[in-house]
Amino acid sequence: MKHDYDVIIIGAGGAGMAAAIYTGRYELKTVVFTKDIGGQAATTESIENYPGIEKIGGIEIMQNFHKHAEKSGAEFKFETVTKIEHLGEGKGFKITTEAEEYTSEVLIVAAGMKHRKLGVPGEDTFEGKGVAYCATCDAPLFKDKVTAVVGGGNSALEAAEFLSRVATKVYGIVRDGDYTGEAKLLDTVKNHEKIEIIYESDTVEIKGDKFVEGIVIKNKAGEQKEIPIQGVFVEIGWQADTEWLGDLVERNKWGEIIVTEKTETKTPGLYAAGDITNIFTKQLVASAGQGCLAALRAIQYIREGK
C-alpha cells in the first residue's frame, strides 16, 4: 500500500521536532502536524539546563528546532488532527484533520500536554479577553495594567516575575500556605514591590463585560472578595490530553500514554514521545531524547517492513 508519508508526527514540541530531524535525515518522507511551534518549552522565558547551551530563550531554541527539522526535510502542516485510524497490522495509519485525510506507514504522537484550567465561571468566556495561560507569550499585552497570577508552583512564580516587568501591579493568588518553587525565584517574587501575594485563597469566578474586570477569591474561612484587575494568568499546571487516541494506546491514571523503553505503544507502528507519555521527567532534554528514540524505532520498523 502506498502512503502519503512514511512518517506522520503529531506535535511540534521538543519531542516531535527531534523525531522529525532524525526521520528527515534518514530520508523518510515526514510531516509534522501541529497548532503551533514549540509546545510548552516555547512558553518558558529562559532555559538554562539544556546541555551545551548555558542560557537561551524558550522561543528561540524551539525556532532552532523548527529550522533544523525543516532543513532535514520534514514538512509542517498547521492542521489539528481530529481522528486516527489503524489500518491493520503492517498497513499503517490514516489521520483526519479539519482539512483532509492523510496516511502513513508509522505514526509518532508527541502532542505534549495542555494547560490545566480553573474550571470557574468566566474562565472560558474571557479566554483571550484577559484570561491567559502563557506569560511569556501574552505579558506584553498587559503593559501598565493590573494583573493576577493564579497558581502556587514554579510556573506561577515565573509568570508573576515576568509580568512585574510590564504591569503596574501583580497579585499572586496561592491556594496553599506558600509557593513551591526555586528558592531564588521565590525570594524575588516575595520581595518585589509590584507583587502582592494572597495565600490560602481559591479563585472562584472571573468577572467582566467585554474583557476581564476582576476576579473573586475565597479564603479558607469562606470569605469572598472581588479584586479589580484587567488580566488573569492561570498557572496551575498541565494535563495530558489523550482521549482522542481512543483504544490505540494504554494510559496511566494521569492520562499519560504508557510506552516501553523503545517508545512503543500497544499498537504496532504507533510510537509516543515527550510530555504526553509516562516519561519520568517533563524536561525539554528528556523529551528531545525520547523523540530521538521514537524516530530511530520508527526507522527500524519501516526497514523491517520493507
C-alpha positions, 0 to 999 in steps of 0.5 A: 500500500502506498502512503502519503508519508512514511512518517506522520508526527503529531506535535511540534514540541521538543519531542516531535521536532527531534523525531522529525530531524532524525526521520528527515535525515534518514530520508523518510518522507515526514510531516509534522502536524501541529497548532503551533511551534514549540509546545510548552518549552516555547512558553518558558522565558529562559532555559538554562539546563539544556546541555551545551547551551548555558542560557537561551530563550524558550522561543528561540531554541524551539525556532532552532528546532523548527529550522533544523527539522525543516532543513532535514526535510520534514514538512509542517502542516498547521492542521489539528488532527481530529481522528486516527485510524489503524489500518491493520497490522503492517498497513499503517495509519490514516489521520483526519484533520479539519482539512483532509485525510492523510496516511502513513506507514508509522505514526509518532504522537508527541502532542505534549500536554495542555494547560490545566484550567480553573474550571470557574465561571468566566474562565472560558468566556474571557479566554483571550479577553484577559484570561491567559495561560502563557506569560511569556507569550501574552505579558506584553499585552498587559503593559501598565495594567493590573494583573493576577497570577493564579497558581502556587508552583514554579510556573506561577512564580515565573509568570508573576516575575515576568509580568512585574516587568510590564504591569503596574501591579501583580497579585499572586493568588496561592491556594496553599500556605506558600509557593513551591518553587526555586528558592531564588525565584521565590525570594524575588517574587516575595520581595518585589514591590509590584507583587502582592501575594494572597495565600490560602485563597481559591479563585472562584469566578472571573468577572467582566463585560467585554474583557476581564474586570476582576476576579473573586477569591475565597479564603479558607474561612469562606470569605469572598472578595472581588479584586479589580484587575484587567488580566488573569494568568492561570498557572496551575499546571498541565494535563495530558490530553489523550482521549482522542487516541481512543483504544490505540494506546494504554494510559496511566491514571494521569492520562499519560500514554504508557510506552516501553523503553523503545517508545512503543505503544500497544499498537504496532507502528504507533510510537509516543514521545515527550510530555504526553507519555509516562516519561519520568521527567517533563524536561525539554532534554528528556523529551528531545531524547525520547523523540530521538528514540521514537524516530530511530524505532520508527526507522527500524520498523519501516526497514523491517517492513520493507 
